[in-house]
């Protein structure tokens, strides 16, 4: 069965008792972002690749980029507080 990118069984699998800190989550998201970037670059080298999959990977990469930016903003304390 084909799973959506990042939704494969076992992807982001963590132990039930493991606490994922914001810094750990950030590293995890950055790692996935880099992996997608590499895969997209590889696919773009061959012009006859599946263009729909390429579009989906690019959208996932942008979603990850936005999530990373939000997480970074949340980690920086407000100076006005």
RAQUIRA-V771116 format. One record per helix or strand of 2 or more residues. SS is the DSSP state (a for helix, b for strand). FROM is the first residue (numbers start at 1). LEN is the number of residues. If there is no record, write none. Layout:
BEGIN
ss;from;len
SS;FROM;LEN
SS;FROM;LEN
END
This chain:
BEGIN
ss;from;len
a;22;23
a;51;25
END
